[in-house]
Amino acid sequence: MSTTIRLSMDNGHHGPLLLWKVTRRSDQHPPSIYQPYGITFHDENIVLAEGSWPFSRLQMFNGRGRSVCSIGQGAVLPFGVAVNSDGNIVTTDHCDRTVKVFDVCGEQLLAWKPAAFEWPTGIAVDECGRHYILDWSLGTVNIHAESGERLKEFRSGSADGPTYSCPAYVAVDSRKRIIVSDVFDRSVKIFDESGRLISRIESGAEKEKVLDPRGVCVDEQSNIVVADWGKNLVKLYSFDGRWIRDLLTRDDGIANPRAIAIRGSSIAIAEQKLNESPSLKLYG
């Protein structure tokens, strides 16, 4: 088998339980998982963006952790991944510095113009079909139509803090609030749809702060879920950035979470540990 799957046991834990995980073995060539960056749900399936050449691809796993298919291998160098209003998979592509669209069978349906961005990272799609793409190099949040037409752009730096930024991951809630993790000042910023900064989760060692935030997503109540790579935590915040609790910790097996997605009670996490093999986990 190309994956290692271990089922969890319920030992009285009242938070999300580890249902399965997929890890890369050192003797696998090509590896089952290699350099995960982005993650999203596609119905019951999970799509993982693996962005390190020559194994770069979008890999789809079913609800039991079995690899179903690989998409775009050799044609895309992905970072962020999302699902659009048609149920197709959209990804930011570092190779052509643009956005590409694939169906679940792996056929490329659309590519925006090449070099549309300097270095596109996170991507999210709202319920109206607008695409939110981060540009790490320029420090911008870019809002586009599904066709690729640019609708709006604003900087992800702060008026009352560092103006420079390195936006990595993005999520959008039902009220069009835009949540961005910034690797430069290690914060999570919350913008309204006009680009105005309305709140920020600061960096620090205190329990309510983040240390090195990466992936972000929102749940059905518009709470913000943050993968804190530096603290080995998955943290839960209210829609306006108030800390609620640590959702998953080291005691739950969390180690250097990079990308995160949520669907109902299911939480998918891609981990990239220091000097260790990456892993994909599903909690529920």
Salt bridges, closest charged atoms under 4 A:
ASP27 OD1 - ARG25 NE 3.06
ASP43 OD2 - HIS42 ND1 3.83
GLU44 OE2 - ARG263 NH1 3.05
GLU50 OE2 - ARG57 NE 3.24
ASP93 OD2 - LYS100 NZ 2.88
ASP96 OD2 - LYS100 NZ 2.81
ASP126 OD2 - ARG130 NE 3.01
GLU127 OE2 - LYS176 NZ 3.46
GLU153 OE1 - ARG150 NH1 3.13
ASP160 OD1 - ARG200 NH2 3.66
ASP173 OD2 - ARG177 NE 2.54
ASP182 OD2 - LYS189 NZ 2.70
ASP185 OD2 - LYS189 NZ 3.48
ASP192 OD2 - ARG196 NE 3.08
GLU202 OE2 - ARG200 NE 3.02
GLU206 OE1 - LYS209 NZ 3.76
ASP212 OD2 - ARG214 NH2 3.18
ASP240 OD1 - ARG242 NE 3.17
ASP246 OD1 - LYS235 NZ 2.68
ASP252 OD1 - HIS13 NE2 2.89
GLU271 OE1 - LYS273 NZ 3.25
GLU271 OE1 - LYS281 NZ 3.09
